């Protein structure tokens, strides 16, 4: 695979992903709604080791809920969500990147599931699996992510 690139709206923060994203998720949790200022987040999941961020010093990272395992980053200049780092050991160290930040989003895999669907602010007309509630959403995400993690 050729690497994939992208940036925030103003170009101050750029990234390169050296492997294809493992999964694409649509998250309806209230944190993602607030962070992305959208009805849901459309994010591509990649291994942290496969993401190189240029201009990360221009990213303002915040933890929206304890424990602060996910550091959500926005560009300090334009305010666009750009990267979210999940700080976990080994293969669970992941980065979530908003799909719209990729230079060519058509190269991304199709969305695989919707999580925290019970928190939606609008209904969605598609056939993706839907998971509601914290535990079911986490287990549903893990069910879809596990095969990619084992590759």
N, CA and C atoms as an extended XYZ file, in Angstrom:
453
Properties=species:S:1:pos:R:3:atomname:S:1:resname:S:1:resid:I:1 pbc="F F F"
N         0.829       -1.174        0.000 N   UNK     1
C         0.000        0.000        0.000 CA  UNK     1
C         0.873        1.236        0.000 C   UNK     1
N         0.489        2.215       -0.756 N   UNK     2
C         1.124        3.517       -0.695 CA  UNK     2
C         0.605        4.219        0.549 C   UNK     2
N         1.451        5.009        1.166 N   UNK     3
C         1.011        5.691        2.371 CA  UNK     3
C        -0.140        6.649        2.066 C   UNK     3
N        -0.894        6.958        3.102 N   UNK     4
C        -2.009        7.891        2.995 CA  UNK     4
C        -1.637        9.134        3.792 C   UNK     4
N        -2.032       10.281        3.298 N   UNK     5
C        -1.705       11.530        3.967 CA  UNK     5
C        -2.966       12.340        4.204 C   UNK     5
N        -2.801       13.371        5.012 N   UNK     6
C        -3.898       14.284        5.266 CA  UNK     6
C        -3.431       15.424        6.144 C   UNK     6
N        -4.356       16.320        6.434 N   UNK     7
C        -4.011       17.474        7.261 CA  UNK     7
C        -5.272       18.113        7.818 C   UNK     7
N        -5.054       19.048        8.725 N   UNK     8
C        -6.158       19.850        9.230 CA  UNK     8
C        -6.536       20.858        8.151 C   UNK     8
N        -7.571       21.624        8.380 N   UNK     9
C        -8.059       22.563        7.376 CA  UNK     9
C        -7.075       23.649        6.984 C   UNK     9
N        -6.228       24.080        7.926 N   UNK    10
C        -5.288       25.155        7.609 CA  UNK    10
C        -3.925       24.635        7.175 C   UNK    10
N        -3.693       23.321        7.315 N   UNK    11
C        -2.428       22.726        6.888 CA  UNK    11
C        -1.306       22.793        7.903 C   UNK    11
N        -1.566       23.318        9.097 N   UNK    12
C        -0.520       23.421       10.116 CA  UNK    12
C        -0.112       22.049       10.653 C   UNK    12
N        -1.042       21.108       10.673 N   UNK    13
C        -0.771       19.761       11.163 CA  UNK    13
C        -1.027       18.786       10.016 C   UNK    13
N         0.000       18.009        9.691 N   UNK    14
C        -0.099       17.021        8.616 CA  UNK    14
C         0.213       15.647        9.192 C   UNK    14
N        -0.314       14.619        8.545 N   UNK    15
C        -0.010       13.265        8.995 CA  UNK    15
C         0.209       12.367        7.796 C   UNK    15
N         0.897       11.274        8.075 N   UNK    16
C         1.090       10.207        7.095 CA  UNK    16
C         0.802        8.897        7.800 C   UNK    16
N         0.020        8.047        7.169 N   UNK    17
C        -0.299        6.710        7.670 CA  UNK    17
C         0.392        5.731        6.740 C   UNK    17
N         1.258        4.876        7.306 N   UNK    18
C         2.072        3.993        6.470 CA  UNK    18
C         1.411        2.655        6.152 C   UNK    18
N         0.296        2.337        6.819 N   UNK    19
C        -0.467        1.123        6.536 CA  UNK    19
C        -1.938        1.495        6.440 C   UNK    19
N        -2.675        0.711        5.693 N   UNK    20
C        -4.106        0.974        5.553 CA  UNK    20
C        -4.782        0.944        6.918 C   UNK    20
N        -5.745        1.826        7.158 N   UNK    21
C        -6.487        1.775        8.418 CA  UNK    21
C        -7.102        0.394        8.630 C   UNK    21
N        -7.137       -0.012        9.882 N   UNK    22
C        -7.672       -1.327       10.227 CA  UNK    22
C        -9.192       -1.372       10.188 C   UNK    22
N        -9.803       -0.235       10.478 N   UNK    23
C       -11.249       -0.219       10.662 CA  UNK    23
C       -11.736        1.221       10.562 C   UNK    23
N       -12.955        1.358       10.145 N   UNK    24
C       -13.594        2.686       10.135 CA  UNK    24
C       -14.872        2.570       10.946 C   UNK    24
N       -15.037        3.473       11.904 N   UNK    25
C       -16.114        3.406       12.878 CA  UNK    25
C       -16.898        4.713       12.874 C   UNK    25
N       -18.196        4.605       13.067 N   UNK    26
C       -19.054        5.767       13.229 CA  UNK    26
C       -19.516        5.781       14.685 C   UNK    26
N       -19.047        6.764       15.434 N   UNK    27
C       -19.325        6.814       16.874 CA  UNK    27
C       -20.292        7.942       17.190 C   UNK    27
N       -21.355        7.604       17.895 N   UNK    28
C       -22.406        8.554       18.242 CA  UNK    28
C       -22.330        8.998       19.704 C   UNK    28
N       -21.252        8.695       20.411 N   UNK    29
C       -21.178        9.086       21.824 CA  UNK    29
C       -21.164       10.607       21.946 C   UNK    29
N       -21.579       11.097       23.090 N   UNK    30
C       -21.671       12.548       23.277 CA  UNK    30
C       -20.299       13.215       23.266 C   UNK    30
N       -19.263       12.498       23.661 N   UNK    31
C       -17.912       13.068       23.608 CA  UNK    31
C       -17.505       13.284       22.152 C   UNK    31
N       -17.730       12.289       21.299 N   UNK    32
C       -17.391       12.438       19.878 CA  UNK    32
C       -18.239       13.521       19.227 C   UNK    32
N       -19.505       13.616       19.610 N   UNK    33
C       -20.349       14.673       19.059 CA  UNK    33
C       -19.778       16.044       19.410 C   UNK    33
N       -19.386       16.226       20.664 N   UNK    34
C       -18.841       17.520       21.099 CA  UNK    34
C       -17.484       17.789       20.463 C   UNK    34
N       -16.612       16.790       20.478 N   UNK    35
C       -15.259       16.971       19.949 CA  UNK    35
C       -15.284       17.305       18.460 C   UNK    35
N       -16.143       16.629       17.704 N   UNK    36
C       -16.204       16.813       16.255 CA  UNK    36
C       -17.235       17.853       15.819 C   UNK    36
N       -18.025       18.341       16.764 N   UNK    37
C       -19.103       19.277       16.454 CA  UNK    37
C       -19.941       18.751       15.287 C   UNK    37
N       -20.361       17.488       15.459 N   UNK    38
C       -21.119       16.782       14.428 CA  UNK    38
C       -22.036       15.767       15.110 C   UNK    38
N       -23.035       15.251       14.388 N   UNK    39
C       -23.931       14.254       14.977 CA  UNK    39
C       -23.226       12.956       15.366 C   UNK    39
N       -22.098       12.658       14.709 N   UNK    40
C       -21.310       11.473       15.048 CA  UNK    40
C       -19.910       11.657       14.477 C   UNK    40
N       -18.996       10.847       14.971 N   UNK    41
C       -17.623       10.864       14.457 CA  UNK    41
C       -17.461        9.748       13.438 C   UNK    41
N       -16.812       10.057       12.348 N   UNK    42
C       -16.450        9.077       11.320 CA  UNK    42
C       -14.935        8.998       11.376 C   UNK    42
N       -14.416        7.935       12.008 N   UNK    43
C       -12.978        7.851       12.237 CA  UNK    43
C       -12.381        6.560       11.688 C   UNK    43
N       -11.142        6.690       11.224 N   UNK    44
C       -10.351        5.545       10.778 CA  UNK    44
C        -9.392        5.184       11.903 C   UNK    44
N        -9.287        3.898       12.209 N   UNK    45
C        -8.406        3.430       13.272 CA  UNK    45
C        -7.132        2.866       12.661 C   UNK    45
N        -5.994        3.337       13.168 N   UNK    46
C        -4.688        2.867       12.716 CA  UNK    46
C        -3.819        2.595       13.934 C   UNK    46
N        -2.856        1.735       13.756 N   UNK    47
C        -1.902        1.488       14.837 CA  UNK    47
C        -1.097        2.766       15.068 C   UNK    47
N        -0.879        3.092       16.308 N   UNK    48
C        -0.148        4.312       16.656 CA  UNK    48
C         1.224        4.340       15.989 C   UNK    48
N         1.870        3.196       15.893 N   UNK    49
C         3.218        3.124       15.308 CA  UNK    49
C         3.223        3.378       13.804 C   UNK    49
N         2.049        3.364       13.177 N   UNK    50
C         1.953        3.548       11.730 CA  UNK    50
C         1.484        4.953       11.340 C   UNK    50
N         1.452        5.859       12.328 N   UNK    51
C         1.041        7.246       12.083 CA  UNK    51
C         2.204        8.163       12.432 C   UNK    51
N         2.517        9.037       11.512 N   UNK    52
C         3.560       10.039       11.746 CA  UNK    52
C         2.906       11.407       11.593 C   UNK    52
N         2.952       12.191       12.661 N   UNK    53
C         2.311       13.500       12.662 CA  UNK    53
C         3.379       14.574       12.592 C   UNK    53
N         3.274       15.423       11.587 N   UNK    54
C         4.176       16.557       11.431 CA  UNK    54
C         3.425       17.794       11.923 C   UNK    54
N         3.991       18.476       12.893 N   UNK    55
C         3.325       19.637       13.468 CA  UNK    55
C         2.535       19.296       14.707 C   UNK    55
N         2.855       18.157       15.336 N   UNK    56
C         2.092       17.743       16.520 CA  UNK    56
C         2.211       18.763       17.655 C   UNK    56
N         3.252       19.584       17.631 N   UNK    57
C         3.363       20.636       18.647 CA  UNK    57
C         2.269       21.686       18.457 C   UNK    57
N         1.619       21.688       17.304 N   UNK    58
C         0.504       22.604       17.036 CA  UNK    58
C        -0.850       21.975       17.361 C   UNK    58
N        -0.821       20.814       18.020 N   UNK    59
C        -2.059       20.125       18.383 CA  UNK    59
C        -2.322       20.338       19.870 C   UNK    59
N        -3.530       20.732       20.184 N   UNK    60
C        -3.963       20.896       21.569 CA  UNK    60
C        -4.683       19.613       21.972 C   UNK    60
N        -4.044       18.824       22.839 N   UNK    61
C        -4.623       17.552       23.279 CA  UNK    61
C        -5.381       17.741       24.579 C   UNK    61
N        -6.543       17.075       24.675 N   UNK    62
C        -7.339       17.099       25.888 CA  UNK    62
C        -7.951       15.731       26.122 C   UNK    62
N        -8.128       15.412       27.400 N   UNK    63
C        -8.872       14.216       27.785 CA  UNK    63
C       -10.258       14.685       28.195 C   UNK    63
N       -11.286       14.144       27.574 N   UNK    64
C       -12.646       14.592       27.835 CA  UNK    64
C       -13.322       13.833       28.964 C   UNK    64
N       -12.749       12.707       29.345 N   UNK    65
C       -13.372       11.902       30.397 CA  UNK    65
C       -12.312       11.023       31.024 C   UNK    65
N       -12.273       10.945       32.357 N   UNK    66
C       -11.306       10.048       32.984 CA  UNK    66
C       -11.755        8.605       32.828 C   UNK    66
N       -10.928        7.602       32.832 N   UNK    67
C        -9.477        7.803       32.799 CA  UNK    67
C        -9.062        8.376       31.448 C   UNK    67
N        -8.030        9.156       31.431 N   UNK    68
C        -7.646        9.825       30.173 CA  UNK    68
C        -6.864        8.934       29.229 C   UNK    68
N        -7.457        7.793       28.856 N   UNK    69
C        -6.786        6.902       27.910 CA  UNK    69
C        -6.773        7.465       26.493 C   UNK    69
N        -7.769        8.293       26.154 N   UNK    70
C        -7.835        8.874       24.821 CA  UNK    70
C        -7.514       10.361       24.928 C   UNK    70
N        -6.460       10.754       24.248 N   UNK    71
C        -6.102       12.163       24.151 CA  UNK    71
C        -6.598       12.648       22.797 C   UNK    71
N        -7.548       13.542       22.808 N   UNK    72
C        -8.168       14.039       21.582 CA  UNK    72
C        -7.517       15.359       21.204 C   UNK    72
N        -7.020       15.433       19.959 N   UNK    73
C        -6.266       16.604       19.550 CA  UNK    73
C        -6.893       17.404       18.434 C   UNK    73
N        -6.906       18.718       18.639 N   UNK    74
C        -7.364       19.664       17.618 CA  UNK    74
C        -6.211       20.594       17.264 C   UNK    74
N        -6.198       21.053       16.028 N   UNK    75
C        -5.204       22.033       15.589 CA  UNK    75
C        -5.421       23.327       16.379 C   UNK    75
N        -4.343       23.853       16.933 N   UNK    76
C        -4.444       25.102       17.689 CA  UNK    76
C        -4.794       26.294       16.804 C   UNK    76
N        -4.493       26.199       15.516 N   UNK    77
C        -4.738       27.337       14.632 CA  UNK    77
C        -6.157       27.365       14.076 C   UNK    77
N        -6.618       26.243       13.507 N   UNK    78
C        -7.945       26.249       12.871 CA  UNK    78
C        -9.015       25.556       13.713 C   UNK    78
N        -8.616       24.798       14.731 N   UNK    79
C        -9.585       24.131       15.605 CA  UNK    79
C       -10.133       22.825       15.078 C   UNK    79
N        -9.627       22.360       13.941 N   UNK    80
C       -10.116       21.094       13.392 CA  UNK    80
C        -9.646       19.903       14.225 C   UNK    80
N       -10.537       18.927       14.496 N   UNK    81
C       -10.085       17.667       15.077 CA  UNK    81
C        -9.103       17.024       14.102 C   UNK    81
N        -7.972       16.500       14.610 N   UNK    82
C        -6.962       15.953       13.700 CA  UNK    82
C        -6.524       14.543       14.097 C   UNK    82
N        -6.209       14.286       15.344 N   UNK    83
C        -5.827       12.938       15.780 CA  UNK    83
C        -6.299       12.708       17.206 C   UNK    83
N        -6.591       11.438       17.501 N   UNK    84
C        -6.949       11.019       18.850 CA  UNK    84
C        -6.114        9.788       19.164 C   UNK    84
N        -5.287        9.890       20.193 N   UNK    85
C        -4.401        8.790       20.548 CA  UNK    85
C        -4.999        7.998       21.709 C   UNK    85
N        -5.152        6.695       21.508 N   UNK    86
C        -5.578        5.786       22.563 CA  UNK    86
C        -4.312        5.220       23.186 C   UNK    86
N        -4.054        5.594       24.412 N   UNK    87
C        -2.838        5.159       25.099 CA  UNK    87
C        -3.094        3.844       25.830 C   UNK    87
N        -2.781        2.773       25.147 N   UNK    88
C        -2.910        1.434       25.691 CA  UNK    88
C        -1.629        0.681       25.353 C   UNK    88
N        -1.377       -0.428       26.015 N   UNK    89
C        -0.147       -1.169       25.743 CA  UNK    89
C        -0.194       -1.929       24.420 C   UNK    89
N         0.984       -2.106       23.846 N   UNK    90
C         1.176       -2.969       22.678 CA  UNK    90
C         0.272       -2.671       21.507 C   UNK    90
N        -0.370       -3.727       20.972 N   UNK    91
C        -1.162       -3.561       19.752 CA  UNK    91
C        -2.429       -2.733       19.954 C   UNK    91
N        -2.780       -2.433       21.197 N   UNK    92
C        -3.961       -1.613       21.456 CA  UNK    92
C        -3.651       -0.120       21.454 C   UNK    92
N        -2.386        0.241       21.221 N   UNK    93
C        -2.018        1.650       21.083 CA  UNK    93
C        -2.476        2.094       19.690 C   UNK    93
N        -3.593        2.776       19.655 N   UNK    94
C        -4.225        3.141       18.390 CA  UNK    94
C        -4.351        4.653       18.247 C   UNK    94
N        -4.509        5.088       17.020 N   UNK    95
C        -4.824        6.477       16.723 CA  UNK    95
C        -6.090        6.499       15.887 C   UNK    95
N        -7.005        7.371       16.254 N   UNK    96
C        -8.238        7.588       15.498 CA  UNK    96
C        -8.057        8.888       14.720 C   UNK    96
N        -8.336        8.838       13.431 N   UNK    97
C        -8.204       10.017       12.582 CA  UNK    97
C        -9.542       10.262       11.897 C   UNK    97
N       -10.081       11.476       12.014 N   UNK    98
C       -11.335       11.761       11.310 CA  UNK    98
C       -11.179       11.494        9.812 C   UNK    98
N       -12.111       10.744        9.266 N   UNK    99
C       -12.030       10.340        7.859 CA  UNK    99
C       -11.926       11.533        6.916 C   UNK    99
N       -12.579       12.619        7.253 N   UNK   100
C       -12.555       13.791        6.382 CA  UNK   100
C       -11.193       14.475        6.342 C   UNK   100
N       -10.291       14.127        7.241 N   UNK   101
C        -8.965       14.734        7.268 CA  UNK   101
C        -8.014       14.101        6.252 C   UNK   101
N        -8.356       12.925        5.735 N   UNK   102
C        -7.501       12.266        4.753 CA  UNK   102
C        -7.589       13.002        3.425 C   UNK   102
N        -6.454       13.116        2.742 N   UNK   103
C        -6.413       13.800        1.451 CA  UNK   103
C        -7.329       13.106        0.442 C   UNK   103
N        -7.389       11.761        0.502 N   UNK   104
C        -8.248       11.007       -0.411 CA  UNK   104
C        -9.072       10.002        0.398 C   UNK   104
N       -10.190       10.433        0.973 N   UNK   105
C       -11.001        9.532        1.797 CA  UNK   105
C       -11.551        8.329        1.038 C   UNK   105
N       -11.526        8.362       -0.288 N   UNK   106
C       -12.025        7.213       -1.049 CA  UNK   106
C       -11.122        5.995       -0.875 C   UNK   106
N        -9.897        6.175       -0.395 N   UNK   107
C        -8.989        5.057       -0.143 CA  UNK   107
C        -9.286        4.349        1.174 C   UNK   107
N       -10.124        4.936        1.994 N   UNK   108
C       -10.439        4.351        3.299 CA  UNK   108
C       -11.387        3.170        3.145 C   UNK   108
N       -11.326        2.241        4.095 N   UNK   109
C       -12.315        1.155        4.066 CA  UNK   109
C       -13.705        1.726        4.349 C   UNK   109
N       -14.707        0.998        3.948 N   UNK   110
C       -16.084        1.396        4.261 CA  UNK   110
C       -16.289        1.318        5.772 C   UNK   110
N       -17.191        2.121        6.283 N   UNK   111
C       -17.518        2.058        7.710 CA  UNK   111
C       -18.032        0.664        8.051 C   UNK   111
N       -17.637        0.164        9.226 N   UNK   112
C       -17.994       -1.201        9.628 CA  UNK   112
C       -19.123       -1.281       10.640 C   UNK   112
N       -19.285       -0.247       11.470 N   UNK   113
C       -20.274       -0.313       12.537 CA  UNK   113
C       -20.561        1.067       13.089 C   UNK   113
N       -21.645        1.143       13.832 N   UNK   114
C       -22.013        2.344       14.572 CA  UNK   114
C       -22.007        1.977       16.049 C   UNK   114
N       -21.343        2.789       16.864 N   UNK   115
C       -21.303        2.540       18.304 CA  UNK   115
C       -21.970        3.698       19.041 C   UNK   115
N       -22.429        3.410       20.247 N   UNK   116
C       -23.168        4.363       21.076 CA  UNK   116
C       -24.368        4.926       20.314 C   UNK   116
N       -25.018        4.041       19.580 N   UNK   117
C       -26.142        4.464       18.741 CA  UNK   117
C       -27.299        5.002       19.585 C   UNK   117
N       -27.381        4.585       20.824 N   UNK   118
C       -28.426        5.091       21.713 CA  UNK   118
C       -28.265        6.587       22.007 C   UNK   118
N       -27.112        7.141       21.719 N   UNK   119
C       -26.841        8.567       21.945 CA  UNK   119
C       -27.013        9.401       20.669 C   UNK   119
N       -27.497        8.773       19.612 N   UNK   120
C       -27.606        9.472       18.334 CA  UNK   120
C       -28.515       10.688       18.449 C   UNK   120
N       -28.227       11.677       17.623 N   UNK   121
C       -29.080       12.863       17.541 CA  UNK   121
C       -29.896       12.848       16.258 C   UNK   121
N       -29.614       11.879       15.410 N   UNK   122
C       -30.411       11.676       14.196 CA  UNK   122
C       -30.350       10.204       13.823 C   UNK   122
N       -31.439        9.696       13.271 N   UNK   123
C       -31.448        8.313       12.806 CA  UNK   123
C       -30.624        8.194       11.535 C   UNK   123
N       -30.084        7.005       11.305 N   UNK   124
C       -29.251        6.753       10.128 CA  UNK   124
C       -29.853        5.596        9.342 C   UNK   124
N       -29.981        5.780        8.065 N   UNK   125
C       -30.578        4.769        7.193 CA  UNK   125
C       -29.485        4.008        6.451 C   UNK   125
N       -28.942        3.005        7.094 N   UNK   126
C       -27.970        2.118        6.472 CA  UNK   126
C       -28.101        0.761        7.140 C   UNK   126
N       -27.327       -0.182        6.687 N   UNK   127
C       -27.433       -1.539        7.230 CA  UNK   127
C       -26.261       -1.898        8.147 C   UNK   127
N       -25.500       -0.893        8.597 N   UNK   128
C       -24.367       -1.178        9.478 CA  UNK   128
C       -24.859       -1.733       10.814 C   UNK   128
N       -24.086       -2.627       11.412 N   UNK   129
C       -24.425       -3.077       12.766 CA  UNK   129
C       -24.428       -1.881       13.717 C   UNK   129
N       -25.390       -1.870       14.633 N   UNK   130
C       -25.523       -0.790       15.609 CA  UNK   130
C       -25.371       -1.358       17.006 C   UNK   130
N       -24.584       -0.664       17.811 N   UNK   131
C       -24.384       -1.075       19.195 CA  UNK   131
C       -24.760        0.091       20.092 C   UNK   131
N       -25.514       -0.201       21.144 N   UNK   132
C       -25.966        0.828       22.072 CA  UNK   132
C       -25.466        0.520       23.469 C   UNK   132
N       -25.234        1.570       24.244 N   UNK   133
C       -24.744        1.423       25.600 CA  UNK   133
C       -23.227        1.255       25.626 C   UNK   133
N       -22.664        1.529       26.769 N   UNK   134
C       -21.201        1.511       26.879 CA  UNK   134
C       -20.616        0.119       26.633 C   UNK   134
N       -21.063       -0.856       27.396 N   UNK   135
C       -20.485       -2.201       27.302 CA  UNK   135
C       -20.714       -2.821       25.922 C   UNK   135
N       -21.930       -2.748       25.418 N   UNK   136
C       -22.206       -3.330       24.099 CA  UNK   136
C       -21.417       -2.625       22.993 C   UNK   136
N       -21.271       -1.313       23.107 N   UNK   137
C       -20.497       -0.580       22.104 CA  UNK   137
C       -19.033       -0.980       22.146 C   UNK   137
N       -18.478       -1.107       23.347 N   UNK   138
C       -17.073       -1.493       23.473 CA  UNK   138
C       -16.854       -2.924       22.967 C   UNK   138
N       -17.747       -3.818       23.322 N   UNK   139
C       -17.621       -5.204       22.855 CA  UNK   139
C       -17.826       -5.302       21.344 C   UNK   139
N       -18.765       -4.542       20.807 N   UNK   140
C       -18.981       -4.541       19.358 CA  UNK   140
C       -17.764       -4.020       18.619 C   UNK   140
N       -17.174       -2.958       19.132 N   UNK   141
C       -15.965       -2.416       18.524 CA  UNK   141
C       -14.841       -3.441       18.578 C   UNK   141
N       -14.652       -4.062       19.711 N   UNK   142
C       -13.598       -5.069       19.861 CA  UNK   142
C       -13.848       -6.257       18.928 C   UNK   142
N       -15.086       -6.650       18.772 N   UNK   143
C       -15.434       -7.772       17.872 CA  UNK   143
C       -15.007       -7.477       16.431 C   UNK   143
N       -15.190       -6.238       15.997 N   UNK   144
C       -14.819       -5.857       14.634 CA  UNK   144
C       -13.325       -5.555       14.508 C   UNK   144
N       -12.724       -5.104       15.599 N   UNK   145
C       -11.313       -4.721       15.568 CA  UNK   145
C       -10.373       -5.919       15.754 C   UNK   145
N       -10.792       -6.911       16.514 N   UNK   146
C        -9.915       -8.045       16.855 CA  UNK   146
C        -9.283       -8.718       15.622 C   UNK   146
N       -10.039       -9.032       14.580 N   UNK   147
C        -9.389       -9.678       13.423 CA  UNK   147
C        -8.274       -8.808       12.812 C   UNK   147
N        -8.473       -7.508       12.790 N   UNK   148
C        -7.447       -6.613       12.231 CA  UNK   148
C        -6.225       -6.551       13.143 C   UNK   148
N        -6.440       -6.607       14.434 N   UNK   149
C        -5.322       -6.570       15.379 CA  UNK   149
C        -4.459       -7.827       15.289 C   UNK   149
N        -5.087       -8.939       14.904 N   UNK   150
C        -4.372      -10.213       14.831 CA  UNK   150
C        -3.614      -10.381       13.512 C   UNK   150
N        -3.852       -9.496       12.550 N   UNK   151
C        -3.136       -9.572       11.275 CA  UNK   151
C        -1.697       -9.171       11.433 C   UNK   151
